Structures are given as C-alpha cells and as structure tokens.
Amino acid sequence: MSFVFPWLLALAPLPLLVYWLLPPLPRSSASALRIPFFDHAAGFDAGKAPRKNRWLRRVLQLVAWLALVIAAALPQQKGNPIAIPTEGRDLMLAIDLSGSMGREDFSTSQRVVDRLTVVCEVAKDFIAERQGDRVGLILFGSMAFLQTPLTSDLDSVGAMLDEAEVGLAGDSTAIGDAVGMAVKVLRERPAQERVLVLLSDGANNSGVLDPQQAAQLAAEAGIRIHTIGVGADSMKVQTIFGSKIVNPAEDLDEKTLAAIAEATGGTFFRAKSPEGLAEIYRRIEELEPTVGDASYLRPTRSLFHWPLAVALGFSMLVVLLHLPTKSRFSVAEAA
C-alpha cells in the first residue's frame, strides 16, 4: 500500500500540538445559538455533558482525526505488474501453397513429412516469439490472398496457418503477386519497420506482377523482404530400375528469390531440412528483433473511503457519548 500525498501524514500530531501550545478557550455561559425548545425535546440540560466518558471520547476523537489524515493522504493499493506489449514491426508472412509444397522430402523424428507441414510448424513457433509485433499472413499459389490482416493477436495468426492446405490457392506459384499483396497491406501502415518473410519452393510461373517489379515497389515503400527457398537438395526415389538420387528442389528459382531480397535490403536463405528452416527463423529473429521489452502497468485501487468511513463512525460515537444516558436513548428511539 502507498499514499498519493504521504506528506499529509505529518499532520497527525496537530491536535496534540494545539492542545499543548495554545491556551484553553475561556468558558462562557453565553450561548452562540439559542434554541428555546431543545432542552425540552432532548430532555436534558445541554450545558451539563457527562464527564465519566471523557477519556474514551478523547481516544475516539484521536482515532477519528488519524483516520481523516490517512484518508486525506489518499491511500492506494497497487496490484501485480501487467505487461503491455510494445508497438513493434509490421511483419507479413507469405507462404507458398502450390502443389509442390506437398512433396515429402523432409523428415522429422524418423518420419517423412511434406514441406508445408514443416513450414507451418516452424512458422508457428516464429510467430509466437513476435510479441509486440503486428503479424499478418498471406497465402499464395496461382493467386495471392490475404488470410490474416496485421494483428497483435498472434494466436489467431497461428490458428489460420493451421488451416492452410496444399493447392488451396492453386497449384502454380505467383511470387510477384504475393509481394504485391504485401506491399498493398504494409504501405498504408505508419510503422517505420515493415518486413515481409516470403517462403517458396518453386519459380514464379503465375500471376500478373513480375517479381522484380514487385520487389522494386517494396523497396520504394520501405519494405524489407527476407526470402526463404524450401526443398531438400537430394532425395532417394524408387524407379523400375531401382533407387535413384534426384534433386527435389530443381524447380526452385534461387536467383529470383535472392534478387528480391537484395533489392529490398533483406536476406535470402536456403532451407534444406526442418532443422535448417528453424535455424533460418532464428537468424531472422536476430536480424529483425522485437522492438524491446514490454512496458508494465501496475493497476491501483483507491482505499481512502475506508479510513473516511472510520472517521465518520467514530465521530458519531463521540457525539453519542457526549450526550447523557437519557438523551442517548431518546436519540436512538427517534432514529
């Protein structure tokens, strides 16, 4: 518990100082205000208050005064700190859903899985670490569409990523359109840090916007693009002539992805395994760290009404004790 005006607590000994330092008020029989019918109504002589409760009244008066001083100092109770995420980057993820993303050339835990499954699992971990950033999701194949607008609700972005399926946007690859969609979303944002992470396993063979032109538009809008090429560099397949080693990522256009990253001040990465993809996202975390530690807010609850109620209650007790016994019963019956 703390006080808004703690210096007011110094007024606590004021009644004692007044009692000790100032001369007593001379007694006078004259009344400042006369009420002719008061003695008859109350049934006692107002000038003869009981003396046996004097010390009790003084104690109650002192407690009431201390409660008033505490209420005036405005006591408050502070709760536990609540983290408030800072406003960070606007970060878009563009995920390729073309037919080749269903190729099973990645393995995890002794199990062969398709590329999209690995991409989604690693991307969800990356999204969860972007506290303070606004993250959006673009899915593209033969066309690009905005799956999740920029939001601080990272759980929702991860949930929408879980719904991604191979071929959902067509079997072709429109890299240029995906970059163009990201530019359209990010350039309207006031943030100074705009980032796109684009992941693909093929070459641009669909869409209306050329990847190089899209990269130029992104550079003019101040958007930095990190590109990731996905696909193993070797894979054993069975043919009628026996097993054969092939390159499952032969359709990957590394040159175009690297050119997009270079034109916008980003970095091109090559992911050949799930472990390599996870490491790439860690490197992107280093290149694009969150803005900083979250600020904290401690909710406060005002408590001044409690000592104020105590002061009021004790003051009423002082008034009741000041009355003779007969009058106290009269006042209670009237109430």
N, C-alpha and C positions, 0 to 999 in steps of 0.2 A: 504494500500500500504506500502511496505517496500523496503529497499535497501540492496543489497548484500554487497557493500562496503560503509557503511554510513560515515566512517571516511574521505572519499574523499570530502565530503561536506565542510570540513574545508578549502578547497582551494578556496571557493567562494570569500573571500575578498582579494585574492592575487593581482589582478590588482590595487586595491586601495593602497595596501601596497607598491607595486613597484612605483606607481605614487608619493606617498608621501615621500618615503625613499630614492629612487635612484635619482641622479642628472639627469637633462634632457640631451638628446643627442645633442651635438653641431651641429648646422646646417652647411651644406657644400653644395657648389654649384656643387661639383663634383658628377657625377652620377656613381653608381656602374655598370650600364649596359646601354649602349647607343644603341638606335635603330633609325637609321637616318630617316626612313620613318614614324615613329609612329606619330609625330606631324601632318604630312600631312594627314595621314589616319584618325586620330581621329578628326582633325580639331580644336585642342586647344593646349594651352601651358600646358604641363604636370606638370610644376612646380608651376602653379597657380591654386590650387584647391579652390573651393568656401568655404567661411567661415561662411555664414549665417546659414548653417545646422550643425554647429559643435556640439552643444549640443544634437541635435537629433541623430547625428552619435554616440556620446558617450553613449547615452542611449541604442541605438541598439547594440552597442558593448558589453555593460554590460549585456544586456539580452542574447546575444549570448553566452557570457562566462558562465553565470549561467546555461544556457541550456546544454552546454558542460560538466560542472561539474556534473550536475544531470545525464546526460547520462552515464558519466564515473562511477558513483556510482551504476549503473545497477538497476534502479527501477523495481519492480515487483509487480504484483497484485496476492494475494492469494485468492483462491476460498473457498467454503464451505468444511468442512471436509468430506471425503468419507470413510466410514467404510470398512475395509478389513478383512474379516473373517480369524481368526487364524486357523492354521492347527491343528486339534484335533485328535479324535479317529477314528479308522476304526470300524464301527458298522454295523453288519448284523442283519436283522430281518428275522426269519424263521417262516412262517405262515402255519399252518395246513389247508389243503383244503379237507380233507377226507369227506366222506358222512355224518358223524355225526356232522360236523360243520354247517349243515343246520338245526339242531334241534332247535326248537323255545322254549327255556326255559329261555330267558332273556326278560325283559320288560323295555321300556323307554317311558316316557310321556304317560302312560296309554295305551301303545301299545306293544303287544308281538312281538318280533323280533328274528331272528335266531342268532346263535353265531357269524357267520362270519361277519354279518353286524355290530355288536357291536365292534368286534375286529378291523375291518378296520377303523371305525370312531375314536376309541380311539388311534389306532396306527398312524393315520394321524396327530393327534394333537401332539403326541410324536415326530414324525419325524420333524414337523415344528419347534420344540424347539431345535433341534440339530444343531443350527448354528455353523459353524466351524468344524463340524464332516463330514466325508465321510460315507454315509449310503448306504447300499445295501439291496436287497430284494431277499429272497429265498422262493419259494412256493413248498410245498411238499404234497404228498398224497401217492399213491402206489410207486411213484418215486419222486425224488427231482430235481428241475431245477432252474437255476439262472435267475430270472425275471429281475433284475436290478443290474448291477455291481456297485461297490463302486463309489459314485459320490458325489460332493458337491451340485449338483442341486437337492435340496430336493423336489421341486415342481414336478419334474419328477418321483421321487420315490412315492410320494403320488398319482400321476396320474396312475401309474402302479398298485398300490394297489387297486385303484378303479375298475380295470378290473378283479380282482380275483373273481372266482366263485367256488362254492362248486362242487367237483368232477372234476375240471379242470385237476388235476394231478392223478386222480384215486380215488377210494373210500376207499382204505386201508391207513395205516399210516406207513411211513418209517422214523421214527425219526433218526435212525442211519445214514441213507443216507443224511438227511438234515444237521446233524452235520458234516458229512464228506465233504459235498459240501462247507460248511462254512470254514472248515479247509483248503481246497484246495485254496479258494479265499484269505483268510486272511494271510496265512503263507508266501505268496510271498510279502506281503506289508512290508515296512520298519518301519512303525509306531510301537512305543513301547506299545501303548494301543490298543489292539484288543478285541472286545466284540461281543458276539452273544446273542441275545434275542430270545429264542425259545418258541413258543406258540403252544400247542397241547391240544386236548380234549380226546385223546384215548391212546392206548398202541401200542408199536411197533409190527406190525404184517406183515410187508412187507420190501422189500429192501434186500441188500446184506451185509450191515455193521451192526454189533451189536452195540447198543447204548453205552454200556460200553467201547467197544474198540474205538469207535469214540470219546468218552469223554477223553480217555487216549491220543489219538492223539492230541486232542485240548489242553490238559494240556501241552504236550511236546512242542507244538508250541506257548505257552504263550497266549492262547486264553481263556478268561474268559466267561463263559456261565451262563446267568440267564434264568431259565426256568419258564414258567407260565402254570399251569394247568387250563383249562377253563371248566366251566359247573356248573349249579346250583346243589345244594345238595338235593333239593326236588322239586317235580313238581306234580300238580294235573292233572290227566288224567281221561277221561270218558271211562268206560267199560260197557259191557252189564249188569253188576251187580251194576252199579253206579260209582261214583267218587272214585278215588284211588290215594294215595300218593306214588309216585315212586321216585327213585333216578336216574335222567337222566345222571349222571356222573359216573355210576358204572363201565364203561369201562376205565375210566381214570387211568393210571398207575402212581400214585403219587410217588411211591417208585423209579421207574426208573428215573423220572424227577428230583427228589431230589438228587439221586446219581450222575447224570450228573453234576448238579450244584456244588455239594460238591467236586467232583473230579477236577474241574477246578477253584475253588475259587470263584464261583458265589453263587447265592441265588435262592432258589425255592419259588415261590409264588403260591397261590391258589386264582383264581378269580371265585367268585360265583354270581357276579352281574355286571352290567355295571359300577356302582359306585366303586365297589371293583377293577375292572380292571383298571379304571382311577387312583385310588389310588396307585395301583401297579406300574404303569408307573411313577407316581410322586416319588415313592420311588427309582425306578431305576435311575431317574434323580439325586437324591441325592447321590446314590452310584456311578454313572458314570457322574459326572458333566462335562460340556464342559470345554475345556482347560482354557479359560479365556476370558476377554473382548477383543473385536475386536480392532485391531490397526487401526489408522486413517491416511489417506493421504490427504494433502491439495494441490490440483493442483495449480501450479503457472504459470503466464503468464508474459513474459518479456515485458517491456514497454520502453526500452532505445531508441528505434527508433523514438519515438515521440519527446523527447527533442532534439535528434540529428537532426531531420528534422527542428525543430525550429531554432537551431543554424545555420544550413546551410542557411535557408531562410533569417534570419536577417543579416547574413554575406554578402549575396548578396545585400541586401538593403543598407548596409553600403558602399559597393563598388559603387553602383549606385548613392548614394547621394554624394560620393566623386567626381564624375565627374561633370563638368559644364553642364548646361541645354542642350546646343547644342550637346554635346558628348553623353548625355543620349539617346537622340532621335536617334543618329547615331547607337549606340549600339543596341537599340531596333529594328531599321529597319534591321540591319544586321542579328539579330536573327530571 
